[in-house]
Amino acid sequence: MTDVSTIRDLDALPDGTTVEILNKRGTCLFKEAGDWRSRDKTATQNVFTYVNTRRWGARVIERDTQ
């Protein structure tokens, strides 16, 4: 598992990657077509992901290698 803490690191991750925000909630998000998404919400979660990654950090759980 890899930890990321910057928007640049998040943008460099390929589609299909799953990250966990390292806050108390442990929110998991996945990257699809360049956007961060939640399995529970229909809207993209880009701002949430960027802000909370900068604040708390995120851990790459699964990385798509395609």
PDB file of N, CA, C and O in Angstrom:
ATOM      1  N   MET A   1       0.836  -1.181   0.000  1.00  0.00           N
ATOM      2  CA  MET A   1       0.000   0.000   0.000  1.00  0.00           C
ATOM      3  C   MET A   1       0.878   1.241   0.000  1.00  0.00           C
ATOM      4  O   MET A   1       1.933   1.272   0.634  1.00  0.00           O
ATOM      5  N   THR A   2       0.437   2.244  -0.708  1.00  0.00           N
ATOM      6  CA  THR A   2       1.165   3.492  -0.832  1.00  0.00           C
ATOM      7  C   THR A   2       0.330   4.621  -0.247  1.00  0.00           C
ATOM      8  O   THR A   2      -0.884   4.668  -0.446  1.00  0.00           O
ATOM      9  N   ASP A   3       0.974   5.525   0.471  1.00  0.00           N
ATOM     10  CA  ASP A   3       0.282   6.704   0.981  1.00  0.00           C
ATOM     11  C   ASP A   3       0.506   7.870   0.030  1.00  0.00           C
ATOM     12  O   ASP A   3       1.598   8.031  -0.514  1.00  0.00           O
ATOM     13  N   VAL A   4      -0.525   8.681  -0.171  1.00  0.00           N
ATOM     14  CA  VAL A   4      -0.426   9.890  -0.979  1.00  0.00           C
ATOM     15  C   VAL A   4      -0.910  11.065  -0.153  1.00  0.00           C
ATOM     16  O   VAL A   4      -1.751  10.904   0.732  1.00  0.00           O
ATOM     17  N   SER A   5      -0.381  12.249  -0.439  1.00  0.00           N
ATOM     18  CA  SER A   5      -0.788  13.421   0.333  1.00  0.00           C
ATOM     19  C   SER A   5      -0.945  14.673  -0.517  1.00  0.00           C
ATOM     20  O   SER A   5      -1.211  15.750   0.016  1.00  0.00           O
ATOM     21  N   THR A   6      -0.785  14.549  -1.840  1.00  0.00           N
ATOM     22  CA  THR A   6      -0.912  15.721  -2.702  1.00  0.00           C
ATOM     23  C   THR A   6      -1.877  15.446  -3.852  1.00  0.00           C
ATOM     24  O   THR A   6      -2.118  14.296  -4.220  1.00  0.00           O
ATOM     25  N   ILE A   7      -2.415  16.510  -4.403  1.00  0.00           N
ATOM     26  CA  ILE A   7      -3.302  16.403  -5.555  1.00  0.00           C
ATOM     27  C   ILE A   7      -2.540  15.826  -6.741  1.00  0.00           C
ATOM     28  O   ILE A   7      -3.093  15.046  -7.516  1.00  0.00           O
ATOM     29  N   ARG A   8      -1.294  16.200  -6.882  1.00  0.00           N
ATOM     30  CA  ARG A   8      -0.470  15.678  -7.979  1.00  0.00           C
ATOM     31  C   ARG A   8      -0.373  14.154  -7.899  1.00  0.00           C
ATOM     32  O   ARG A   8      -0.475  13.468  -8.915  1.00  0.00           O
ATOM     33  N   ASP A   9      -0.177  13.632  -6.693  1.00  0.00           N
ATOM     34  CA  ASP A   9      -0.114  12.175  -6.514  1.00  0.00           C
ATOM     35  C   ASP A   9      -1.436  11.514  -6.888  1.00  0.00           C
ATOM     36  O   ASP A   9      -1.448  10.464  -7.529  1.00  0.00           O
ATOM     37  N   LEU A  10      -2.551  12.131  -6.487  1.00  0.00           N
ATOM     38  CA  LEU A  10      -3.868  11.573  -6.823  1.00  0.00           C
ATOM     39  C   LEU A  10      -4.097  11.580  -8.327  1.00  0.00           C
ATOM     40  O   LEU A  10      -4.565  10.594  -8.895  1.00  0.00           O
ATOM     41  N   ASP A  11      -3.763  12.704  -8.974  1.00  0.00           N
ATOM     42  CA  ASP A  11      -3.972  12.802 -10.418  1.00  0.00           C
ATOM     43  C   ASP A  11      -3.120  11.803 -11.184  1.00  0.00           C
ATOM     44  O   ASP A  11      -3.511  11.368 -12.267  1.00  0.00           O
ATOM     45  N   ALA A  12      -1.970  11.432 -10.646  1.00  0.00           N
ATOM     46  CA  ALA A  12      -1.070  10.491 -11.325  1.00  0.00           C
ATOM     47  C   ALA A  12      -1.565   9.050 -11.248  1.00  0.00           C
ATOM     48  O   ALA A  12      -1.109   8.201 -12.013  1.00  0.00           O
ATOM     49  N   LEU A  13      -2.487   8.765 -10.339  1.00  0.00           N
ATOM     50  CA  LEU A  13      -2.996   7.396 -10.198  1.00  0.00           C
ATOM     51  C   LEU A  13      -3.895   7.044 -11.381  1.00  0.00           C
ATOM     52  O   LEU A  13      -4.664   7.889 -11.839  1.00  0.00           O
ATOM     53  N   PRO A  14      -3.812   5.817 -11.882  1.00  0.00           N
ATOM     54  CA  PRO A  14      -4.619   5.421 -13.040  1.00  0.00           C
ATOM     55  C   PRO A  14      -6.075   5.152 -12.661  1.00  0.00           C
ATOM     56  O   PRO A  14      -6.395   4.896 -11.500  1.00  0.00           O
ATOM     57  N   ASP A  15      -6.940   5.216 -13.662  1.00  0.00           N
ATOM     58  CA  ASP A  15      -8.342   4.832 -13.459  1.00  0.00           C
ATOM     59  C   ASP A  15      -8.383   3.410 -12.922  1.00  0.00           C
ATOM     60  O   ASP A  15      -7.546   2.580 -13.279  1.00  0.00           O
ATOM     61  N   GLY A  16      -9.355   3.131 -12.064  1.00  0.00           N
ATOM     62  CA  GLY A  16      -9.477   1.814 -11.453  1.00  0.00           C
ATOM     63  C   GLY A  16      -8.817   1.727 -10.094  1.00  0.00           C
ATOM     64  O   GLY A  16      -8.935   0.708  -9.413  1.00  0.00           O
ATOM     65  N   THR A  17      -8.112   2.794  -9.680  1.00  0.00           N
ATOM     66  CA  THR A  17      -7.442   2.812  -8.384  1.00  0.00           C
ATOM     67  C   THR A  17      -8.456   3.098  -7.287  1.00  0.00           C
ATOM     68  O   THR A  17      -9.353   3.921  -7.466  1.00  0.00           O
ATOM     69  N   THR A  18      -8.317   2.424  -6.158  1.00  0.00           N
ATOM     70  CA  THR A  18      -9.141   2.672  -4.978  1.00  0.00           C
ATOM     71  C   THR A  18      -8.256   3.235  -3.883  1.00  0.00           C
ATOM     72  O   THR A  18      -7.175   2.710  -3.614  1.00  0.00           O
ATOM     73  N   VAL A  19      -8.727   4.331  -3.237  1.00  0.00           N
ATOM     74  CA  VAL A  19      -7.986   4.918  -2.122  1.00  0.00           C
ATOM     75  C   VAL A  19      -8.889   4.991  -0.902  1.00  0.00           C
ATOM     76  O   VAL A  19     -10.114   5.028  -1.015  1.00  0.00           O
ATOM     77  N   GLU A  20      -8.264   5.011   0.260  1.00  0.00           N
ATOM     78  CA  GLU A  20      -8.963   5.206   1.529  1.00  0.00           C
ATOM     79  C   GLU A  20      -8.430   6.492   2.144  1.00  0.00           C
ATOM     80  O   GLU A  20      -7.225   6.632   2.349  1.00  0.00           O
ATOM     81  N   ILE A  21      -9.334   7.441   2.441  1.00  0.00           N
ATOM     82  CA  ILE A  21      -8.945   8.670   3.111  1.00  0.00           C
ATOM     83  C   ILE A  21      -8.605   8.314   4.561  1.00  0.00           C
ATOM     84  O   ILE A  21      -9.350   7.579   5.208  1.00  0.00           O
ATOM     85  N   LEU A  22      -7.496   8.828   5.068  1.00  0.00           N
ATOM     86  CA  LEU A  22      -7.017   8.452   6.398  1.00  0.00           C
ATOM     87  C   LEU A  22      -7.612   9.323   7.501  1.00  0.00           C
ATOM     88  O   LEU A  22      -6.897   9.772   8.397  1.00  0.00           O
ATOM     89  N   ASN A  23      -8.916   9.560   7.436  1.00  0.00           N
ATOM     90  CA  ASN A  23      -9.621  10.263   8.502  1.00  0.00           C
ATOM     91  C   ASN A  23     -10.365   9.230   9.357  1.00  0.00           C
ATOM     92  O   ASN A  23     -10.219   8.026   9.147  1.00  0.00           O
ATOM     93  N   LYS A  24     -11.151   9.699  10.308  1.00  0.00           N
ATOM     94  CA  LYS A  24     -11.863   8.761  11.194  1.00  0.00           C
ATOM     95  C   LYS A  24     -12.878   7.904  10.447  1.00  0.00           C
ATOM     96  O   LYS A  24     -13.151   6.774  10.853  1.00  0.00           O
ATOM     97  N   ARG A  25     -13.435   8.424   9.368  1.00  0.00           N
ATOM     98  CA  ARG A  25     -14.428   7.669   8.601  1.00  0.00           C
ATOM     99  C   ARG A  25     -13.802   6.564   7.759  1.00  0.00           C
ATOM    100  O   ARG A  25     -14.417   5.519   7.543  1.00  0.00           O
ATOM    101  N   GLY A  26     -12.576   6.793   7.281  1.00  0.00           N
ATOM    102  CA  GLY A  26     -11.946   5.811   6.401  1.00  0.00           C
ATOM    103  C   GLY A  26     -12.681   5.672   5.086  1.00  0.00           C
ATOM    104  O   GLY A  26     -12.875   4.562   4.591  1.00  0.00           O
ATOM    105  N   THR A  27     -13.090   6.793   4.518  1.00  0.00           N
ATOM    106  CA  THR A  27     -13.859   6.809   3.280  1.00  0.00           C
ATOM    107  C   THR A  27     -13.067   6.193   2.129  1.00  0.00           C
ATOM    108  O   THR A  27     -11.916   6.564   1.895  1.00  0.00           O
ATOM    109  N   CYS A  28     -13.678   5.258   1.415  1.00  0.00           N
ATOM    110  CA  CYS A  28     -13.052   4.648   0.247  1.00  0.00           C
ATOM    111  C   CYS A  28     -13.652   5.237  -1.019  1.00  0.00           C
ATOM    112  O   CYS A  28     -14.870   5.370  -1.142  1.00  0.00           O
ATOM    113  N   LEU A  29     -12.774   5.592  -1.964  1.00  0.00           N
ATOM    114  CA  LEU A  29     -13.184   6.168  -3.234  1.00  0.00           C
ATOM    115  C   LEU A  29     -12.405   5.485  -4.349  1.00  0.00           C
ATOM    116  O   LEU A  29     -11.318   4.955  -4.119  1.00  0.00           O
ATOM    117  N   PHE A  30     -12.960   5.499  -5.551  1.00  0.00           N
ATOM    118  CA  PHE A  30     -12.269   4.907  -6.689  1.00  0.00           C
ATOM    119  C   PHE A  30     -12.233   5.897  -7.843  1.00  0.00           C
ATOM    120  O   PHE A  30     -13.093   6.771  -7.957  1.00  0.00           O
ATOM    121  N   LYS A  31     -11.231   5.750  -8.693  1.00  0.00           N
ATOM    122  CA  LYS A  31     -11.048   6.660  -9.819  1.00  0.00           C
ATOM    123  C   LYS A  31     -11.618   6.033 -11.075  1.00  0.00           C
ATOM    124  O   LYS A  31     -11.282   4.905 -11.436  1.00  0.00           O
ATOM    125  N   GLU A  32     -12.497   6.794 -11.739  1.00  0.00           N
ATOM    126  CA  GLU A  32     -13.141   6.325 -12.961  1.00  0.00           C
ATOM    127  C   GLU A  32     -13.202   7.476 -13.946  1.00  0.00           C
ATOM    128  O   GLU A  32     -13.743   8.534 -13.623  1.00  0.00           O
ATOM    129  N   ALA A  33     -12.666   7.293 -15.130  1.00  0.00           N
ATOM    130  CA  ALA A  33     -12.660   8.320 -16.184  1.00  0.00           C
ATOM    131  C   ALA A  33     -12.069   9.632 -15.674  1.00  0.00           C
ATOM    132  O   ALA A  33     -12.531  10.710 -16.049  1.00  0.00           O
ATOM    133  N   GLY A  34     -11.046   9.544 -14.819  1.00  0.00           N
ATOM    134  CA  GLY A  34     -10.356  10.721 -14.317  1.00  0.00           C
ATOM    135  C   GLY A  34     -11.008  11.382 -13.122  1.00  0.00           C
ATOM    136  O   GLY A  34     -10.453  12.337 -12.578  1.00  0.00           O
ATOM    137  N   ASP A  35     -12.177  10.905 -12.689  1.00  0.00           N
ATOM    138  CA  ASP A  35     -12.895  11.467 -11.542  1.00  0.00           C
ATOM    139  C   ASP A  35     -12.890  10.495 -10.378  1.00  0.00           C
ATOM    140  O   ASP A  35     -12.866   9.279 -10.564  1.00  0.00           O
ATOM    141  N   TRP A  36     -12.914  11.053  -9.169  1.00  0.00           N
ATOM    142  CA  TRP A  36     -13.018  10.239  -7.958  1.00  0.00           C
ATOM    143  C   TRP A  36     -14.486  10.056  -7.633  1.00  0.00           C
ATOM    144  O   TRP A  36     -15.256  11.016  -7.627  1.00  0.00           O
ATOM    145  N   ARG A  37     -14.871   8.812  -7.363  1.00  0.00           N
ATOM    146  CA  ARG A  37     -16.274   8.475  -7.113  1.00  0.00           C
ATOM    147  C   ARG A  37     -16.413   7.624  -5.860  1.00  0.00           C
ATOM    148  O   ARG A  37     -15.489   6.921  -5.449  1.00  0.00           O
ATOM    149  N   SER A  38     -17.593   7.711  -5.272  1.00  0.00           N
ATOM    150  CA  SER A  38     -17.965   6.884  -4.135  1.00  0.00           C
ATOM    151  C   SER A  38     -18.945   5.832  -4.633  1.00  0.00           C
ATOM    152  O   SER A  38     -19.740   6.097  -5.535  1.00  0.00           O
ATOM    153  N   ARG A  39     -18.891   4.665  -4.063  1.00  0.00           N
ATOM    154  CA  ARG A  39     -19.850   3.618  -4.450  1.00  0.00           C
ATOM    155  C   ARG A  39     -21.258   3.950  -3.942  1.00  0.00           C
ATOM    156  O   ARG A  39     -22.237   3.371  -4.412  1.00  0.00           O
ATOM    157  N   ASP A  40     -21.364   4.886  -2.976  1.00  0.00           N
ATOM    158  CA  ASP A  40     -22.646   5.225  -2.370  1.00  0.00           C
ATOM    159  C   ASP A  40     -23.293   6.483  -2.938  1.00  0.00           C
ATOM    160  O   ASP A  40     -24.460   6.749  -2.649  1.00  0.00           O
ATOM    161  N   LYS A  41     -22.562   7.272  -3.744  1.00  0.00           N
ATOM    162  CA  LYS A  41     -23.089   8.550  -4.228  1.00  0.00           C
ATOM    163  C   LYS A  41     -22.952   8.625  -5.736  1.00  0.00           C
ATOM    164  O   LYS A  41     -22.029   8.057  -6.319  1.00  0.00           O
ATOM    165  N   THR A  42     -23.891   9.339  -6.366  1.00  0.00           N
ATOM    166  CA  THR A  42     -23.861   9.433  -7.822  1.00  0.00           C
ATOM    167  C   THR A  42     -22.948  10.550  -8.311  1.00  0.00           C
ATOM    168  O   THR A  42     -22.369  10.430  -9.391  1.00  0.00           O
ATOM    169  N   ALA A  43     -22.803  11.618  -7.560  1.00  0.00           N
ATOM    170  CA  ALA A  43     -21.966  12.743  -7.979  1.00  0.00           C
ATOM    171  C   ALA A  43     -20.482  12.412  -7.784  1.00  0.00           C
ATOM    172  O   ALA A  43     -20.125  11.590  -6.940  1.00  0.00           O
ATOM    173  N   THR A  44     -19.633  13.061  -8.569  1.00  0.00           N
ATOM    174  CA  THR A  44     -18.197  12.867  -8.384  1.00  0.00           C
ATOM    175  C   THR A  44     -17.780  13.436  -7.036  1.00  0.00           C
ATOM    176  O   THR A  44     -18.438  14.326  -6.497  1.00  0.00           O
ATOM    177  N   GLN A  45     -16.696  12.923  -6.503  1.00  0.00           N
ATOM    178  CA  GLN A  45     -16.213  13.305  -5.178  1.00  0.00           C
ATOM    179  C   GLN A  45     -14.827  13.959  -5.265  1.00  0.00           C
ATOM    180  O   GLN A  45     -14.022  13.828  -4.343  1.00  0.00           O
ATOM    181  N   ASN A  46     -14.550  14.661  -6.370  1.00  0.00           N
ATOM    182  CA  ASN A  46     -13.224  15.222  -6.583  1.00  0.00           C
ATOM    183  C   ASN A  46     -12.807  16.202  -5.493  1.00  0.00           C
ATOM    184  O   ASN A  46     -11.731  16.051  -4.915  1.00  0.00           O
ATOM    185  N   VAL A  47     -13.630  17.196  -5.200  1.00  0.00           N
ATOM    186  CA  VAL A  47     -13.268  18.204  -4.202  1.00  0.00           C
ATOM    187  C   VAL A  47     -13.086  17.550  -2.836  1.00  0.00           C
ATOM    188  O   VAL A  47     -12.106  17.828  -2.144  1.00  0.00           O
ATOM    189  N   PHE A  48     -14.011  16.689  -2.443  1.00  0.00           N
ATOM    190  CA  PHE A  48     -13.909  15.980  -1.175  1.00  0.00           C
ATOM    191  C   PHE A  48     -12.591  15.207  -1.101  1.00  0.00           C
ATOM    192  O   PHE A  48     -11.885  15.253  -0.093  1.00  0.00           O
ATOM    193  N   THR A  49     -12.274  14.499  -2.182  1.00  0.00           N
ATOM    194  CA  THR A  49     -11.057  13.683  -2.207  1.00  0.00           C
ATOM    195  C   THR A  49      -9.815  14.544  -2.104  1.00  0.00           C
ATOM    196  O   THR A  49      -8.920  14.239  -1.315  1.00  0.00           O
ATOM    197  N   TYR A  50      -9.737  15.615  -2.884  1.00  0.00           N
ATOM    198  CA  TYR A  50      -8.550  16.475  -2.876  1.00  0.00           C
ATOM    199  C   TYR A  50      -8.356  17.163  -1.529  1.00  0.00           C
ATOM    200  O   TYR A  50      -7.249  17.174  -0.989  1.00  0.00           O
ATOM    201  N   VAL A  51      -9.425  17.737  -0.987  1.00  0.00           N
ATOM    202  CA  VAL A  51      -9.317  18.455   0.288  1.00  0.00           C
ATOM    203  C   VAL A  51      -8.927  17.509   1.415  1.00  0.00           C
ATOM    204  O   VAL A  51      -8.031  17.815   2.202  1.00  0.00           O
ATOM    205  N   ASN A  52      -9.585  16.380   1.497  1.00  0.00           N
ATOM    206  CA  ASN A  52      -9.313  15.462   2.603  1.00  0.00           C
ATOM    207  C   ASN A  52      -7.993  14.721   2.450  1.00  0.00           C
ATOM    208  O   ASN A  52      -7.387  14.340   3.451  1.00  0.00           O
ATOM    209  N   THR A  53      -7.541  14.512   1.233  1.00  0.00           N
ATOM    210  CA  THR A  53      -6.212  13.924   1.047  1.00  0.00           C
ATOM    211  C   THR A  53      -5.147  14.899   1.510  1.00  0.00           C
ATOM    212  O   THR A  53      -4.181  14.495   2.156  1.00  0.00           O
ATOM    213  N   ARG A  54      -5.307  16.178   1.189  1.00  0.00           N
ATOM    214  CA  ARG A  54      -4.337  17.173   1.659  1.00  0.00           C
ATOM    215  C   ARG A  54      -4.370  17.298   3.172  1.00  0.00           C
ATOM    216  O   ARG A  54      -3.331  17.498   3.800  1.00  0.00           O
ATOM    217  N   ARG A  55      -5.546  17.182   3.760  1.00  0.00           N
ATOM    218  CA  ARG A  55      -5.687  17.334   5.212  1.00  0.00           C
ATOM    219  C   ARG A  55      -5.233  16.089   5.969  1.00  0.00           C
ATOM    220  O   ARG A  55      -4.470  16.197   6.928  1.00  0.00           O
ATOM    221  N   TRP A  56      -5.692  14.908   5.551  1.00  0.00           N
ATOM    222  CA  TRP A  56      -5.468  13.674   6.311  1.00  0.00           C
ATOM    223  C   TRP A  56      -4.520  12.694   5.637  1.00  0.00           C
ATOM    224  O   TRP A  56      -3.919  11.850   6.303  1.00  0.00           O
ATOM    225  N   GLY A  57      -4.384  12.801   4.328  1.00  0.00           N
ATOM    226  CA  GLY A  57      -3.642  11.804   3.570  1.00  0.00           C
ATOM    227  C   GLY A  57      -4.581  10.699   3.101  1.00  0.00           C
ATOM    228  O   GLY A  57      -5.714  10.588   3.567  1.00  0.00           O
ATOM    229  N   ALA A  58      -4.093   9.893   2.180  1.00  0.00           N
ATOM    230  CA  ALA A  58      -4.884   8.770   1.668  1.00  0.00           C
ATOM    231  C   ALA A  58      -3.949   7.600   1.428  1.00  0.00           C
ATOM    232  O   ALA A  58      -2.747   7.772   1.222  1.00  0.00           O
ATOM    233  N   ARG A  59      -4.517   6.422   1.460  1.00  0.00           N
ATOM    234  CA  ARG A  59      -3.751   5.196   1.236  1.00  0.00           C
ATOM    235  C   ARG A  59      -4.314   4.505   0.000  1.00  0.00           C
ATOM    236  O   ARG A  59      -5.524   4.309  -0.114  1.00  0.00           O
ATOM    237  N   VAL A  60      -3.438   4.140  -0.917  1.00  0.00           N
ATOM    238  CA  VAL A  60      -3.853   3.391  -2.101  1.00  0.00           C
ATOM    239  C   VAL A  60      -4.116   1.956  -1.664  1.00  0.00           C
ATOM    240  O   VAL A  60      -3.222   1.275  -1.162  1.00  0.00           O
ATOM    241  N   ILE A  61      -5.343   1.509  -1.859  1.00  0.00           N
ATOM    242  CA  ILE A  61      -5.732   0.149  -1.481  1.00  0.00           C
ATOM    243  C   ILE A  61      -5.544  -0.794  -2.662  1.00  0.00           C
ATOM    244  O   ILE A  61      -5.044  -1.909  -2.506  1.00  0.00           O
ATOM    245  N   GLU A  62      -5.944  -0.341  -3.829  1.00  0.00           N
ATOM    246  CA  GLU A  62      -5.860  -1.174  -5.014  1.00  0.00           C
ATOM    247  C   GLU A  62      -5.528  -0.284  -6.199  1.00  0.00           C
ATOM    248  O   GLU A  62      -6.112   0.787  -6.364  1.00  0.00           O
ATOM    249  N   ARG A  63      -4.599  -0.726  -7.013  1.00  0.00           N
ATOM    250  CA  ARG A  63      -4.199   0.068  -8.171  1.00  0.00           C
ATOM    251  C   ARG A  63      -4.407  -0.762  -9.417  1.00  0.00           C
ATOM    252  O   ARG A  63      -3.925  -1.891  -9.516  1.00  0.00           O
ATOM    253  N   ASP A  64      -5.137  -0.186 -10.377  1.00  0.00           N
ATOM    254  CA  ASP A  64      -5.351  -0.865 -11.650  1.00  0.00           C
ATOM    255  C   ASP A  64      -4.072  -0.746 -12.471  1.00  0.00           C
ATOM    256  O   ASP A  64      -3.523   0.348 -12.601  1.00  0.00           O
ATOM    257  N   THR A  65      -3.606  -1.823 -13.008  1.00  0.00           N
ATOM    258  CA  THR A  65      -2.340  -1.817 -13.727  1.00  0.00           C
ATOM    259  C   THR A  65      -2.524  -1.763 -15.236  1.00  0.00           C
ATOM    260  O   THR A  65      -1.548  -1.908 -15.971  1.00  0.00           O
ATOM    261  N   GLN A  66      -3.740  -1.559 -15.718  1.00  0.00           N
ATOM    262  CA  GLN A  66      -3.980  -1.500 -17.168  1.00  0.00           C
ATOM    263  C   GLN A  66      -3.501  -0.188 -17.734  1.00  0.00           C
ATOM    264  O   GLN A  66      -3.618   0.046 -18.937  1.00  0.00           O
TER     265      GLN A  66
END
